[in-house]
Amino acid sequence: MPVKTEDLNSVCGVVQKQCCSGALRGIRCQAGMNAARAGHACEGNSPLCGEDSQMDCCNCCALGLRLRREGKGCEVHQHLSYPCGHVFLTCCEEGEEGLAPPTIKKKQRPQPTVLPKRGEILKCERCNGPCSQQCSVVRGLAQCSCFPGFSLMADGHTCEDVNECVTNTHTCQANERCVNTVGGFVCERQILCSSGYQLSNGVCEDIDECVMRTHNCGMGFQCQNTDGSFTCNLKQRCLTGFTQDSHGNCIDIDECSSVSEPCSTGFNCINTVGSYTCQRKIIMCSRGYHSSPDGARCIDVDECQMGTHRCGEGQICHNLPGSYRCDCQTGYQYDAIRQLCVDVNECWRYPGRLCAQTCDNTPGSYQCSCTTGFSLAFDGKNCEDVNECDNNPCGQECANIYGSYQCYCRMGYYLKEDGHTCEDIDECSQSIGNLCAFQCVNVPGSYKCACPPHGYSMSPNGRTCQDIDECAIGSHNCSASQTCFNIQGGFRCLSFACPDNYRRVTKTQNCHKDHTCNIKSIHINLVV
């Protein structure tokens, strides 16, 4: 059966109307947000609530911008319905940063659907109400569907916008911010502006809070715009002692509570209209007390510090509540007869208990001392032995003894009468008997024996001298024809002559007859 033109026009008209209505709402909402960002007043064409999307979006965006400037946060969007909550959050979060003119990236325009047959049109009309966007018949059943960027609601025939910014299906860059719109989304390039400034044509311009009426000045104050902020000035001046309240009225200043220490010490502050007076505090105190600087209480008089006490010389003043006491210094006691403090002789009062050796009384105290050979210990009471040998008082050797020292000498020396100097002992002159066989020679601290300079040498015992045999050791000067003969302390060179027919035997003193068997020894006289 052919489809009637009237039915086809009815379906297409519904679809076209819904698409057009959604697009217009998105465009008008975006225009309202731009007007709020520019600081323009939110004006609409419809007096009914919810009928004008441009005015609604403008008011929601202006509310978000204002709360952001006042630093109150953007959590209010949770209590606002869609789309006002979404518009409020978008404008509140951009706040002071400002946004560049948005670039709207439209979704791909949906392709026209194939016209349904008449039977399908009748089935679509019998769905759960008319479809807001598309209707199709699948396996004999009518189903509603939505354009790209929309999703089908639970009622089965109404389509709602998909928030690409939340579902992360947008195509904005890292330096851009996604702002959802009806049927699309906007990528806005972020430009930072300081507090009190807003972005206009890519430039941060000052926000005139006085013109936009976003200031918080009271009735009695006049708003004056400044760069990035504003100031509240009084509309009229008040006399001295008065100030202006939030309604512009002049009220008295309570200087007694608002001024730190308006009166000096000892005075009470009394507020008057436009001023104040100071009245002296009056308080009566007992003897030994006087009024405190603030005049609120009585405090003790320190006679010792003020010098009004009557303590005598050598006494110490101790302050007491309302009075004072005079005490003697340490090491003194009060003499009631002479009425003065006298020194205490601690050495007599505590004999043998204060010092190890000698106790010397001093004014107000005592002092310990030690005898010769001792020094006072660190405790000031005991005495320690002094090692006099550390100062080398002796000529040679020193032996420390308790309280003194003793000098002694090394072997070969004797201690002189001064008890410190050592003198050499002359063993050669003081010896009994002969120490040496030939000569005794004194040396410092000892002696040594000497032999004649020629012909003798010292024996191993160091005392006796032994003859040197020059002939045996070859140190003589005899010729080859002479014979060396050793004597005590020297030697002699001897010459031998044999008679005819005799010859001298080598290394002997005998002459032997030559070529005879009967050898007769002939004694030859020595010839020197």
JOKACOR-V190652 format. One record per backbone hydrogen bond with DSSP energy under -1.0 kcal/mol. NH is the residue of the N-H (numbers start at 0). CO is the residue of the C=O. If there is no record, write none. Layout:
NH|CO, NH|CO
This chain:
7|3, 8|4, 9|5, 10|6, 11|7, 12|8, 13|9, 14|10, 15|11, 16|12, 17|13, 18|14, 19|15, 20|16, 21|17, 22|18, 23|19, 24|20, 25|21, 26|22, 27|23, 28|24, 29|25, 30|26, 31|27, 32|28, 33|29, 34|30, 35|31, 36|32, 37|33, 39|34, 50|47, 55|51, 56|52, 57|53, 58|54, 59|55, 60|56, 61|57, 62|58, 63|59, 64|60, 65|61, 66|62, 67|63, 68|64, 69|65, 70|67, 71|66, 76|73, 77|74, 78|75, 79|76, 84|80, 86|82, 87|83, 88|84, 89|85, 90|86, 91|87, 92|88, 93|89, 94|90, 96|93, 97|93, 99|188, 102|186, 104|184, 120|116, 121|117, 122|118, 123|119, 124|120, 125|121, 126|123, 128|126, 131|156, 133|144, 135|142, 137|140, 140|137, 142|135, 144|133, 149|146, 150|159, 152|157, 155|152, 159|150, 161|148, 163|161, 166|162, 168|163, 175|172, 176|187, 178|185, 180|183, 183|180, 185|178, 186|102, 187|176, 189|174, 190|97, 196|193, 197|204, 199|202, 202|199, 204|197, 206|195, 208|206, 211|207, 213|208, 219|245, 220|217, 221|232, 223|230, 225|228, 228|225, 230|223, 232|221, 234|219, 241|238, 242|250, 244|248, 247|244, 250|242, 252|240, 254|252, 256|253, 257|253, 258|254, 266|263, 267|278, 269|276, 271|274, 274|271, 276|269, 278|267, 280|265, 288|285, 289|298, 291|296, 294|291, 298|289, 300|287, 302|300, 305|301, 306|302, 307|302, 314|311, 315|326, 317|324, 319|322, 322|319, 324|317, 326|315, 328|313, 331|328, 332|341, 334|339, 338|334, 339|334, 341|332, 343|330, 345|343, 348|344, 349|345, 352|349, 355|380, 357|368, 359|366, 361|364, 364|361, 366|359, 368|357, 373|370, 374|383, 376|381, 379|376, 383|374, 385|372, 387|385, 389|386, 390|387, 391|388, 394|419, 396|407, 398|405, 400|403, 403|400, 405|398, 407|396, 412|409, 413|422, 415|420, 418|415, 422|413, 424|411, 426|424, 429|425, 436|462, 438|449, 440|447, 442|445, 445|442, 447|440, 449|438, 456|465, 458|463, 461|458, 465|456, 467|454, 469|467, 472|468, 473|469, 474|469, 481|478, 482|493, 484|491, 486|489, 489|486, 491|484, 493|482, 494|526, 501|498, 502|511, 504|509, 507|504, 511|502, 513|500, 518|516, 521|510
